Amino acid sequence: MNVRHMTTAAIVVATATAAQWSAAAEGAAIGEGMGVLTIAFLALGAIVIIAQVIPAMVIFGSMLVELFSPKRAKMGDEKKADPAV
């Protein structure tokens, strides 16, 4: 980063800091309410949770179907059912 970019960055930071101090001096609340990035972050979190709930419900439903379905004889179990034969 050259000197010109560093000077520009320093001016931007100083201006933003001065604006915040003047807003605080007037009694205005700094950062009152939720900003756009906060809402976007919360929306992303909600999307991730929904994306995980859908496959979880599919797996849970298939587990319930297997638990409450009539038992089927597996292949090879009919030979082992009666050892006396």
C-alpha positions in Angstrom: 0.0 0.0 0.0 1.5 3.3 -1.0 1.4 6.6 0.9 -1.5 8.0 -1.1 -3.7 5.0 -0.2 -2.7 5.2 3.5 -3.5 8.9 3.6 -6.9 8.4 2.0 -7.7 5.6 4.5 -6.6 7.8 7.4 -8.8 10.6 6.2 -11.8 8.3 5.8 -11.3 6.8 9.3 -10.9 10.3 10.9 -14.0 11.6 9.2 -16.1 8.6 10.2 -14.8 8.9 13.8 -15.6 12.6 13.9 -19.1 12.0 12.6 -19.7 9.4 15.3 -18.5 11.7 18.0 -20.7 14.5 16.8 -23.7 12.2 16.7 -23.0 11.0 20.2 -22.6 14.6 21.5 -26.0 15.5 20.1 -27.6 12.6 22.0 -28.3 10.4 19.0 -27.9 6.7 19.6 -25.0 5.2 17.7 -26.1 2.1 15.8 -29.7 2.3 16.9 -31.7 -0.6 15.3 -30.5 -3.4 13.1 -28.4 -2.6 10.1 -28.6 -4.3 6.7 -25.6 -6.6 7.5 -27.2 -7.7 10.8 -30.4 -8.6 8.9 -28.4 -10.4 6.2 -26.5 -12.4 8.8 -29.7 -13.5 10.6 -31.3 -14.4 7.3 -28.2 -16.5 6.4 -28.4 -18.3 9.8 -32.1 -19.0 9.2 -31.4 -20.4 5.8 -28.7 -22.7 7.2 -31.0 -24.0 9.9 -33.9 -24.6 7.4 -31.4 -26.4 5.1 -30.5 -28.8 7.9 -34.0 -29.4 9.1 -35.4 -30.7 5.8 -33.0 -33.7 5.5 -33.3 -34.4 9.2 -37.1 -34.7 8.9 -36.7 -37.0 5.9 -34.4 -39.3 7.9 -36.7 -39.1 10.9 -39.7 -40.1 8.8 -37.9 -43.0 7.2 -36.8 -44.2 10.7 -40.5 -44.1 11.9 -41.6 -46.0 8.8 -39.1 -48.8 9.5 -39.9 -48.9 13.2 -43.6 -49.2 12.8 -43.8 -51.3 9.6 -44.5 -55.1 9.9 -41.3 -57.1 10.3 -40.1 -58.7 7.1 -38.0 -61.8 7.1 -34.5 -61.0 5.8 -33.0 -63.2 3.1 -31.5 -66.2 4.7 -33.5 -66.0 7.9 -36.0 -68.6 6.9 -33.3 -71.2 6.8 -32.1 -70.3 10.3 -35.6 -70.1 11.8 -35.9 -73.7 12.9 -32.6 -75.4 13.8 -34.3 -78.8 14.3 -35.1 -79.2 10.6 
